[in-house]
Amino acid sequence: MIKDRGRAAPAPCRITVCRGCCCGDAAKVPGVDHAGQIARLRAAVGDAAPVRASECLDVCDQANVVVVQPSAAGRAAGGRPVWLGLVNDDDALTDIAAWVRAGGPGLAEPPGVLDLYAFTVSRRVGKALDTP
């Protein structure tokens, strides 16, 4: 829970951007402003969700990877983390930000184009981020 003027506020969505061995690497994914990508996502999301960089999430074939974790309300509504791969353009970042601002997993339908980015990870990999 996040404290809000002495009261506990429900946990918001969280966004994790992989920046390990392949994600964020200009040699693996050329032509992308990898450092600027996180700053642009943070600006687009605003206060709706924290955006953090992570070490390798072990799905290097999907570089650049973004994981959107549901808010507490989204999780209560059945939302689960959504793994998005090949997020290498600003249009995808804009769609992710709009979805998160609308509520994210469990509370809002993602823009249809994000279906093209979504992928399923193994239970071993997913367990690393699938925490309440």
Sine and cosine of phi, psi and omega as CSV:
sin_phi,cos_phi,sin_psi,cos_psi,sin_omega,cos_omega
0.00,0.00,0.57,-0.82,0.04,-1.00
-0.98,-0.21,0.70,-0.71,0.01,-1.00
-0.98,0.21,0.72,-0.70,0.03,-1.00
-0.74,-0.67,0.99,-0.12,-0.01,-1.00
0.79,0.61,0.74,0.67,0.05,-1.00
1.00,0.03,-0.23,0.97,0.03,-1.00
-0.97,-0.23,0.46,-0.89,0.07,-1.00
-0.99,0.11,0.85,-0.53,0.05,-1.00
-1.00,-0.09,0.56,-0.83,0.02,-1.00
-0.87,0.49,0.54,-0.84,0.01,-1.00
-0.92,0.40,0.74,-0.67,0.01,-1.00
-0.99,0.16,0.06,-1.00,0.19,-0.98
-0.85,0.53,0.38,-0.93,0.12,-0.99
-0.76,-0.65,0.60,-0.80,0.01,-1.00
-0.87,-0.50,0.80,-0.61,0.04,-1.00
-0.91,-0.42,0.79,-0.61,0.02,-1.00
-0.93,-0.36,0.85,-0.52,0.01,-1.00
-0.94,0.34,0.72,-0.69,0.08,-1.00
-0.62,-0.78,0.79,0.62,-0.03,-1.00
-0.99,-0.11,-0.72,-0.69,-0.14,-0.99
-0.94,0.34,-0.53,0.85,-0.06,-1.00
-0.90,-0.43,-0.69,0.73,0.03,-1.00
-0.92,0.39,0.71,-0.70,-0.03,-1.00
0.99,0.12,0.13,0.99,-0.04,-1.00
-0.97,-0.26,0.89,-0.46,-0.02,-1.00
-0.89,0.46,-0.42,0.91,0.04,-1.00
-0.95,0.32,-0.60,0.80,0.00,-1.00
-0.98,0.18,-0.69,0.72,-0.03,-1.00
-0.79,-0.61,1.00,0.08,-0.04,-1.00
-0.96,0.28,0.37,-0.93,0.10,-1.00
0.99,0.16,0.19,0.98,0.00,-1.00
-0.89,-0.46,0.72,-0.70,0.10,-1.00
-0.99,0.15,1.00,0.09,-0.11,-0.99
-0.88,0.47,-0.69,0.72,0.00,-1.00
-0.92,0.40,-0.66,0.75,0.00,-1.00
-0.94,0.35,-0.40,0.91,-0.03,-1.00
-0.86,0.51,-0.71,0.70,-0.01,-1.00
-0.92,0.40,-0.68,0.73,0.01,-1.00
-0.88,0.47,-0.67,0.75,0.01,-1.00
-0.92,0.40,-0.63,0.78,0.03,-1.00
-0.91,0.42,-0.70,0.71,0.04,-1.00
-0.85,0.52,-0.70,0.72,0.00,-1.00
-0.90,0.43,-0.66,0.75,-0.04,-1.00
-0.94,0.35,-0.56,0.83,-0.02,-1.00
-0.98,0.18,-0.54,0.84,-0.02,-1.00
0.90,0.43,-0.70,-0.72,-0.03,-1.00
-1.00,0.09,0.03,1.00,-0.07,-1.00
-0.93,0.36,-0.44,0.90,-0.05,-1.00
-0.26,-0.97,0.59,-0.81,0.16,-0.99
-0.97,0.25,0.54,-0.84,0.06,-1.00
-0.87,-0.49,0.82,-0.57,0.00,-1.00
-0.79,-0.62,0.46,-0.89,0.09,-1.00
-1.00,-0.09,0.58,-0.82,-0.01,-1.00
-0.82,-0.57,0.37,-0.93,0.18,-0.98
-0.92,0.39,-0.04,-1.00,-0.06,-1.00
-0.78,0.63,0.78,-0.63,0.04,-1.00
-1.00,-0.09,0.10,1.00,0.15,-0.99
0.94,0.34,0.53,0.85,0.13,-0.99
-0.70,-0.72,0.83,0.55,-0.15,-0.99
-0.86,0.51,-0.45,0.89,0.00,-1.00
-0.95,0.33,-0.13,0.99,-0.01,-1.00
-0.95,-0.32,0.23,0.97,-0.09,-1.00
-0.82,0.58,0.70,-0.71,-0.02,1.00
-1.00,0.02,0.69,-0.73,-0.09,-1.00
-0.97,-0.25,0.68,-0.74,0.09,-1.00
-0.78,-0.63,0.74,-0.67,0.05,-1.00
-0.90,-0.43,0.81,-0.59,0.05,-1.00
-0.96,-0.27,0.91,-0.42,0.01,-1.00
-0.99,-0.13,0.64,-0.77,-0.06,-1.00
-0.93,0.37,0.39,-0.92,0.15,-0.99
-0.95,0.32,0.09,-1.00,0.06,-1.00
-0.86,0.50,-0.68,0.74,0.02,-1.00
-0.92,0.39,-0.63,0.78,0.03,-1.00
-0.90,0.43,-0.65,0.76,0.04,-1.00
-0.90,0.43,-0.66,0.75,0.02,-1.00
-0.89,0.46,-0.48,0.88,0.02,-1.00
-1.00,0.06,0.07,1.00,0.05,-1.00
0.98,-0.22,0.03,1.00,0.00,-1.00
-0.94,0.35,0.57,-0.82,0.04,-1.00
-0.76,-0.65,0.30,-0.95,0.02,-1.00
-0.83,0.56,0.63,-0.77,0.03,-1.00
-0.91,-0.41,0.84,-0.54,0.00,-1.00
-0.99,-0.10,0.80,-0.60,-0.01,-1.00
-0.86,-0.52,0.77,-0.63,-0.02,-1.00
-0.89,-0.47,0.27,-0.96,0.00,-1.00
0.86,0.51,0.57,0.82,0.01,-1.00
-0.99,0.11,1.00,0.06,-0.13,-0.99
-0.82,-0.58,0.29,0.96,0.04,-1.00
-0.62,-0.78,0.41,-0.91,-0.07,-1.00
-0.93,0.38,-0.45,0.89,0.04,-1.00
-0.89,0.46,-0.64,0.77,0.04,-1.00
-0.90,0.43,-0.67,0.74,0.03,-1.00
-0.88,0.48,-0.65,0.76,0.02,-1.00
-0.89,0.46,-0.69,0.73,0.01,-1.00
-0.91,0.41,-0.66,0.76,0.03,-1.00
-0.88,0.47,-0.73,0.69,-0.02,-1.00
-0.89,0.47,-0.69,0.72,0.01,-1.00
-0.88,0.48,-0.66,0.75,0.01,-1.00
-0.90,0.44,-0.71,0.70,0.00,-1.00
-0.91,0.42,-0.67,0.74,0.03,-1.00
-0.89,0.45,-0.48,0.88,0.04,-1.00
-0.99,0.16,-0.13,0.99,0.03,-1.00
0.74,-0.68,-0.45,0.89,0.06,-1.00
0.97,0.26,-0.28,-0.96,-0.09,-1.00
-0.81,0.59,0.75,-0.67,0.04,-1.00
1.00,-0.01,-0.38,0.93,-0.06,-1.00
-0.88,-0.47,-0.43,0.90,-0.03,-1.00
-0.64,-0.77,0.60,-0.80,0.08,-1.00
-0.96,0.29,0.71,-0.70,0.05,-1.00
-0.95,0.31,0.46,-0.89,0.13,-0.99
-0.81,0.58,0.65,-0.76,-0.08,-1.00
-0.80,0.60,-0.54,0.84,-0.03,-1.00
-0.90,0.44,-0.43,0.90,0.00,-1.00
-0.92,0.39,-0.31,0.95,0.10,-0.99
-0.85,0.52,-0.50,0.86,0.01,-1.00
-0.94,0.34,-0.37,0.93,-0.03,-1.00
-0.99,-0.13,-0.39,0.92,-0.10,-1.00
-0.94,0.35,0.61,-0.79,0.09,-1.00
-0.54,-0.84,0.29,-0.96,-0.01,-1.00
-0.97,-0.24,0.72,-0.70,0.03,-1.00
-0.98,-0.22,0.29,-0.96,0.07,-1.00
-0.90,0.43,0.37,-0.93,0.03,-1.00
-0.86,0.51,-0.60,0.80,-0.01,-1.00
-0.88,0.47,-0.73,0.68,-0.01,-1.00
-0.94,0.35,-0.73,0.69,-0.03,-1.00
-0.89,0.46,-0.55,0.84,0.00,-1.00
-0.88,0.48,-0.47,0.88,-0.02,-1.00
-0.88,0.47,-0.51,0.86,-0.01,-1.00
-0.92,-0.39,-0.20,0.98,-0.07,-1.00
-0.99,0.13,0.93,0.37,0.02,-1.00
-0.88,-0.48,0.59,-0.80,0.00,-1.00
-0.91,0.41,0.00,0.00,0.00,0.00
